[in-house]
Amino acid sequence: MDHIKPDYDNCLVNLSNSVLKAFGAETSAPTLKMADKLLEKEYKNVVVLLMDAMGVSILEKHLSPDGFLRSHLAGAYSSVFPPTTVAATTSMLSGLYPNEHGWLGWDMFFPELEKNVTVFLNKDQLREDENGELLPLVPSADFHAGFKYCPYKNIVDRIREAGGNAYFSMPFMEPFPQDLDAILSRVEELCGKPERKFIYAYWSEPDSTMHVKGPDSDEAHELMISLEKRLEEFAAGLSDTLLLITADHSQIECDNYCLMDYPEILKCLVRMPSIEPRALSFWVKDEYKESFPSVFREAFGDDFLILTKEEVIEERLFGTGKDHELFRDMLGDYLAVSVSGTSIFLTHKEADLMPGGHAGLTKAEMEIPLLAIIK
């Protein structure tokens, strides 16, 4: 399977900084050239709608080249590493690379807490008991660990502070629209306001469906057809608007394994790995540090790249900005990154229930579209 590294001069961070530049806010990284060209005209409304996991490979798999979405492709560009919702949407929201904002993946190791935290949920990392049953989720702290240890200023606030108008339309921000129709209705309402403005909108599909049904499934295909139709209807009602539709990452069909079935790997570890099932950070006991890559390859062959912490830092895999003060402490001794369809979960139930995945270094999950609809 082809694999690539993120292009940090042509990625989501650059799109975010193009928006900041267009609205007179201070930038923190280079801009995205194809977005800059689109933003040269000062449309009354600039809307970025991020559809979770609607990558180039998903568009090509399910939609016609002559259909509404693919016919508006301005170009393909790169997600960040890992290409996963926590890292990528935070990069879009902050204008920062993952090594700068510190939101590295679904499960993050916080040195101050000495444990792995499922950061969006603010719960301890999901585990299973000796019978393979999932243990109850436990709050990680009486504060939100991610926002306490890795705070950032979002681009909506940065634009407002620069004197511009900017808004959210997403399930996690007021007024908390909880489905796509509600999200798009809010965008339509905001676009009706007379002032020039930026709107950031987000919806969790097709990612949610593809995780449990698979990106190659009939259910994913039917969903993509319906999403295209709904977005075309939405766009038809806009005026004096630049609508940019993009994704945080794409998704691929995966062969899943459970780490609990590999005692020879478990015995090497100080704690369970963090980050993602396709990008695992391992903390290794001193007596196994030299042999760990061989132990891991014995189990998984060449399905993963095995990088030392030093190699990860030297290759700037998580970004080219200034490292967050906790970044290096969040990395384990080794990072195992999938360059195949193989994923490694920490529970059997997750491995059984998640045929669709992302966070590795394959082109199919890294490449994302910039769709430009001008009204």
C-alpha positions as CSV (number, residue, x, y, z in Angstrom):
1,M,0.0,0.0,0.0
2,D,1.3,3.5,-0.9
3,H,2.3,5.6,2.0
4,I,3.2,9.3,2.3
5,K,4.1,11.8,5.0
6,P,2.1,14.9,5.6
7,D,2.9,17.9,3.4
8,Y,3.1,20.6,6.0
9,D,3.3,23.4,3.4
10,N,0.0,22.2,1.9
11,C,-2.2,21.0,4.7
12,L,-5.2,21.9,6.9
13,V,-3.0,24.2,9.0
14,N,-2.3,26.2,5.9
15,L,-6.0,26.5,5.1
16,S,-6.7,27.7,8.6
17,N,-4.0,30.4,8.2
18,S,-5.4,31.5,4.8
19,V,-8.7,32.2,6.6
20,L,-6.9,34.1,9.3
21,K,-5.0,36.2,6.8
22,A,-8.1,36.9,4.7
23,F,-9.9,38.3,7.8
24,G,-6.9,40.4,9.0
25,A,-5.9,38.2,11.9
26,E,-2.3,37.3,12.8
27,T,-1.1,34.1,11.1
28,S,1.0,31.4,12.7
29,A,2.0,29.3,9.7
30,P,2.3,29.6,5.9
31,T,-1.0,29.9,4.0
32,L,-2.6,27.5,1.5
33,K,-1.9,29.0,-2.0
34,M,-5.0,27.5,-3.6
35,A,-7.2,28.9,-0.8
36,D,-5.5,32.3,-1.0
37,K,-6.5,32.6,-4.6
38,L,-10.1,31.8,-3.8
39,L,-10.1,34.3,-0.9
40,E,-8.8,37.2,-3.0
41,K,-12.4,38.4,-3.6
42,E,-14.0,39.6,-0.4
43,Y,-17.2,37.6,-0.3
44,K,-19.7,38.6,2.3
45,N,-19.6,35.1,3.7
46,V,-16.7,32.6,3.9
47,V,-17.9,29.2,5.1
48,V,-15.6,26.3,5.8
49,L,-17.6,23.1,6.2
50,L,-15.5,20.2,7.5
51,M,-17.1,16.8,6.8
52,D,-15.3,14.2,9.0
53,A,-13.4,11.6,7.0
54,M,-14.7,12.8,3.6
55,G,-11.3,12.4,2.0
56,V,-10.3,12.2,-1.6
57,S,-10.4,8.4,-1.6
58,I,-14.0,8.4,-0.2
59,L,-15.2,10.9,-2.8
60,E,-13.6,8.9,-5.6
61,K,-15.0,5.6,-4.3
62,H,-18.6,6.7,-4.0
63,L,-19.4,9.7,-6.1
64,S,-19.4,10.5,-9.8
65,P,-16.7,12.8,-11.2
66,D,-19.5,14.9,-12.7
67,G,-21.5,15.1,-9.5
68,F,-21.9,18.2,-7.4
69,L,-19.0,17.6,-5.0
70,R,-16.2,16.2,-7.2
71,S,-17.0,18.7,-10.0
72,H,-16.1,21.5,-7.5
73,L,-12.7,20.1,-6.5
74,A,-10.2,23.0,-6.4
75,G,-7.4,20.6,-5.5
76,A,-6.2,17.9,-3.1
77,Y,-4.0,18.6,-0.2
78,S,-2.8,17.0,3.0
79,S,-4.1,16.2,6.5
80,V,-1.7,16.4,9.4
81,F,-0.1,13.5,11.3
82,P,-1.8,11.6,12.6
83,P,-4.7,12.0,10.1
84,T,-7.3,11.7,12.8
85,T,-10.1,13.9,14.1
86,V,-8.5,15.0,17.4
87,A,-5.2,16.1,15.8
88,A,-6.6,17.4,12.5
89,T,-9.7,19.3,13.6
90,T,-7.6,20.9,16.4
91,S,-5.1,22.0,13.7
92,M,-7.9,23.5,11.7
93,L,-9.4,25.2,14.7
94,S,-6.1,26.5,16.1
95,G,-4.0,27.2,12.9
96,L,-1.3,25.2,14.7
97,Y,0.5,21.9,13.8
98,P,-0.1,19.0,16.2
99,N,3.4,19.3,17.7
100,E,2.4,22.9,18.6
101,H,-1.1,22.4,20.0
102,G,-0.4,19.0,21.6
103,W,-3.7,17.3,20.8
104,L,-2.0,14.3,19.3
105,G,-4.8,11.7,19.1
106,W,-7.8,9.9,20.6
107,D,-5.8,8.8,23.7
108,M,-3.1,11.1,25.0
109,F,-0.6,10.6,27.8
110,F,-0.5,13.5,30.2
111,P,2.7,13.4,32.3
112,E,1.0,15.4,35.1
113,L,-1.7,12.8,35.5
114,E,0.7,9.8,34.7
115,K,-2.0,8.1,32.6
116,N,-3.6,8.0,29.2
117,V,-6.7,10.1,28.7
118,T,-9.3,9.8,26.0
119,V,-9.1,13.5,25.4
120,F,-12.4,14.4,23.7
121,L,-14.3,12.5,26.4
122,N,-12.0,13.5,29.3
123,K,-12.1,9.8,30.5
124,D,-9.4,7.3,31.3
125,Q,-8.4,5.2,28.4
126,L,-10.8,2.4,27.6
127,R,-9.8,-1.0,28.8
128,E,-11.2,-4.5,29.1
129,D,-11.4,-7.0,32.0
130,E,-10.0,-10.5,32.0
131,N,-13.3,-11.7,30.3
132,G,-12.9,-9.2,27.4
133,E,-15.7,-7.0,28.7
134,L,-15.3,-3.2,28.5
135,L,-14.6,-1.6,31.8
136,P,-16.7,1.5,32.8
137,L,-15.4,4.8,31.6
138,V,-14.0,6.8,34.5
139,P,-13.5,10.6,34.5
140,S,-9.8,11.4,34.2
141,A,-9.9,14.5,36.5
142,D,-12.3,17.1,37.9
143,F,-11.1,19.4,35.1
144,H,-10.8,18.9,31.4
145,A,-7.2,17.6,30.9
146,G,-6.9,18.6,27.3
147,F,-7.9,22.2,27.8
148,K,-5.9,22.6,31.0
149,Y,-2.6,21.2,29.7
150,C,-2.9,22.0,26.0
151,P,-5.0,25.2,25.7
152,Y,-5.2,27.1,22.4
153,K,-7.0,30.0,21.0
154,N,-9.4,29.1,18.2
155,I,-9.5,30.9,14.8
156,V,-13.0,32.2,15.4
157,D,-11.8,34.1,18.5
158,R,-8.6,35.2,16.7
159,I,-10.7,36.7,13.9
160,R,-13.0,38.4,16.4
161,E,-10.0,39.8,18.3
162,A,-8.7,41.2,15.0
163,G,-12.0,43.1,14.6
164,G,-13.7,40.6,12.2
165,N,-16.9,38.7,12.5
166,A,-16.7,34.9,13.0
167,Y,-19.0,32.1,14.1
168,F,-19.3,28.4,14.8
169,S,-21.9,25.9,13.6
170,M,-21.1,22.6,15.2
171,P,-22.5,20.2,17.8
172,F,-19.9,21.2,20.5
173,M,-20.4,25.0,20.4
174,E,-23.4,27.2,21.2
175,P,-26.2,26.9,20.2
176,F,-25.1,23.2,19.9
177,P,-26.8,22.1,16.6
178,Q,-27.0,18.3,16.8
179,D,-27.5,17.1,13.2
180,L,-26.5,18.2,9.7
181,D,-29.8,19.9,9.0
182,A,-29.5,22.0,12.2
183,I,-25.9,22.8,11.4
184,L,-26.7,24.0,7.8
185,S,-29.7,25.9,9.0
186,R,-27.6,27.9,11.4
187,V,-25.1,28.6,8.6
188,E,-27.9,29.8,6.4
189,E,-29.2,32.1,9.2
190,L,-25.7,33.5,9.8
191,C,-25.1,34.1,6.1
192,G,-28.2,36.3,6.1
193,K,-26.6,38.8,8.5
194,P,-25.4,41.9,6.6
195,E,-21.8,42.0,7.8
196,R,-18.8,40.2,6.2
197,K,-18.1,37.1,8.2
198,F,-16.3,33.7,8.6
199,I,-18.3,30.6,9.6
200,Y,-16.7,27.3,10.6
201,A,-19.0,24.3,10.5
202,Y,-18.4,20.7,11.3
203,W,-20.3,17.4,11.0
204,S,-19.2,13.9,12.1
205,E,-20.3,12.1,9.0
206,P,-19.3,10.1,7.0
207,D,-16.7,9.1,9.6
208,S,-19.1,7.7,12.2
209,T,-20.9,5.4,9.7
210,M,-17.7,4.3,8.0
211,H,-16.1,3.3,11.3
212,V,-18.8,0.8,12.1
213,K,-19.8,-0.3,8.6
214,G,-16.6,0.2,6.7
215,P,-15.7,2.8,4.0
216,D,-16.4,0.3,1.2
217,S,-19.8,-0.7,2.5
218,D,-23.2,-0.2,0.9
219,E,-24.2,1.9,3.9
220,A,-21.3,4.3,3.3
221,H,-22.2,4.5,-0.4
222,E,-25.8,5.4,0.3
223,L,-24.7,7.9,2.9
224,M,-22.4,9.7,0.6
225,I,-25.1,9.9,-2.1
226,S,-27.5,11.5,0.4
227,L,-24.8,13.8,1.8
228,E,-24.0,15.1,-1.7
229,K,-27.6,15.7,-2.4
230,R,-28.1,17.6,0.9
231,L,-25.0,19.7,0.4
232,E,-26.1,20.6,-3.2
233,E,-29.5,21.8,-1.9
234,F,-27.8,23.8,0.9
235,A,-25.4,25.5,-1.5
236,A,-28.2,26.4,-3.9
237,G,-29.6,28.8,-1.3
238,L,-26.5,30.8,-0.7
239,S,-25.4,34.1,-2.2
240,D,-22.3,36.2,-2.1
241,T,-20.7,33.3,-0.4
242,L,-17.5,31.2,-0.8
243,L,-18.3,27.8,0.5
244,L,-15.2,25.6,1.1
245,I,-16.0,22.0,1.9
246,T,-13.1,19.9,3.2
247,A,-12.2,17.0,5.5
248,D,-9.9,16.3,8.4
249,H,-8.7,13.0,7.0
250,S,-10.0,10.1,5.0
251,Q,-10.6,6.5,5.9
252,I,-9.6,2.9,4.8
253,E,-10.8,-0.6,5.4
254,C,-8.7,-2.2,8.1
255,D,-7.6,-5.5,9.5
256,N,-7.9,-5.2,13.3
257,Y,-6.0,-6.9,16.0
258,C,-6.1,-6.6,19.8
259,L,-2.9,-5.9,21.7
260,M,-4.1,-8.1,24.6
261,D,-3.5,-11.1,22.3
262,Y,0.3,-10.4,22.2
263,P,1.8,-11.1,25.7
264,E,5.3,-10.9,24.2
265,I,4.7,-7.2,23.4
266,L,2.7,-6.4,26.6
267,K,5.5,-7.7,28.8
268,C,7.8,-5.0,27.4
269,L,5.6,-2.1,28.3
270,V,5.5,0.4,31.2
271,R,2.0,1.3,30.3
272,M,-0.6,0.8,27.6
273,P,0.2,2.7,24.3
274,S,-1.5,6.0,23.5
275,I,-2.5,8.1,20.5
276,E,-4.4,5.9,18.0
277,P,-4.8,2.2,16.8
278,R,-2.8,3.1,13.6
279,A,-0.3,5.3,15.4
280,L,0.7,3.8,18.7
281,S,3.1,5.4,21.1
282,F,4.9,2.8,23.3
283,W,6.6,3.3,26.6
284,V,9.1,0.4,27.0
285,K,10.8,-1.0,30.1
286,D,14.5,-0.4,30.2
287,E,15.5,-4.0,29.8
288,Y,13.4,-4.3,26.5
289,K,14.3,-1.0,24.9
290,E,16.9,-2.5,22.5
291,S,14.9,-5.6,21.6
292,F,11.4,-4.0,21.3
293,P,11.5,-3.2,17.5
294,S,12.3,-6.9,16.8
295,V,9.6,-8.1,19.2
296,F,7.0,-5.9,17.5
297,R,8.1,-6.8,14.0
298,E,7.9,-10.5,14.9
299,A,4.2,-10.0,15.5
300,F,3.3,-7.4,12.8
301,G,6.1,-7.6,10.1
302,D,6.4,-4.6,7.9
303,D,2.8,-3.4,8.4
304,F,4.1,-0.6,10.6
305,L,7.0,1.8,10.6
306,I,8.8,1.6,14.0
307,L,10.4,5.0,14.9
308,T,12.3,6.0,18.0
309,K,11.2,9.2,19.8
310,E,14.3,10.8,18.4
311,E,13.5,9.8,14.9
312,V,9.9,11.2,15.3
313,I,11.2,14.5,16.5
314,E,14.0,14.7,13.8
315,E,11.6,13.9,11.0
316,R,9.1,16.5,12.3
317,L,6.3,14.0,11.8
318,F,3.8,15.9,13.9
319,G,4.6,19.3,12.4
320,T,7.1,21.9,11.7
321,G,6.1,24.5,14.3
322,K,7.6,25.1,17.8
323,D,7.1,22.0,20.0
324,H,4.5,22.3,22.8
325,E,6.2,22.2,26.1
326,L,4.6,18.8,26.8
327,F,5.0,17.3,23.3
328,R,8.2,15.3,23.9
329,D,6.9,13.9,27.2
330,M,3.7,12.8,25.4
331,L,5.7,10.6,23.0
332,G,6.7,7.1,24.1
333,D,10.1,5.5,23.4
334,Y,8.8,4.2,20.1
335,L,6.0,5.1,17.7
336,A,4.5,2.4,15.5
337,V,2.7,3.9,12.5
338,S,0.7,1.7,10.1
339,V,1.6,1.8,6.5
340,S,-0.9,-0.9,5.6
341,G,-4.4,-1.8,6.5
342,T,-3.4,-3.1,10.0
343,S,-4.7,-1.5,13.2
344,I,-4.0,-2.5,16.8
345,F,-6.8,-1.9,19.4
346,L,-6.5,-2.3,23.1
347,T,-9.8,-4.1,23.5
348,H,-11.3,-6.9,21.5
349,K,-14.7,-5.3,21.2
350,E,-13.3,-2.2,19.5
351,A,-11.3,-4.3,17.1
352,D,-14.4,-6.3,16.3
353,L,-16.6,-3.2,15.8
354,M,-14.4,-0.8,13.8
355,P,-13.7,-2.0,10.3
356,G,-13.0,1.5,9.1
357,G,-9.9,3.3,10.3
358,H,-7.4,6.2,9.9
359,A,-4.3,7.7,11.5
360,G,-1.7,5.9,9.5
361,L,0.5,7.1,6.7
362,T,-1.3,5.7,3.7
363,K,-2.1,8.1,0.9
364,A,-5.7,6.9,1.0
365,E,-6.2,8.2,4.5
366,M,-3.9,11.3,4.3
367,E,-5.2,13.0,1.2
368,I,-8.1,15.4,1.6
369,P,-10.1,17.6,-0.8
370,L,-10.7,21.3,-1.0
371,L,-14.0,21.8,-2.7
372,A,-14.9,25.4,-3.7
373,I,-18.5,26.4,-4.4
374,I,-18.9,30.1,-5.2
375,K,-22.4,31.6,-5.0
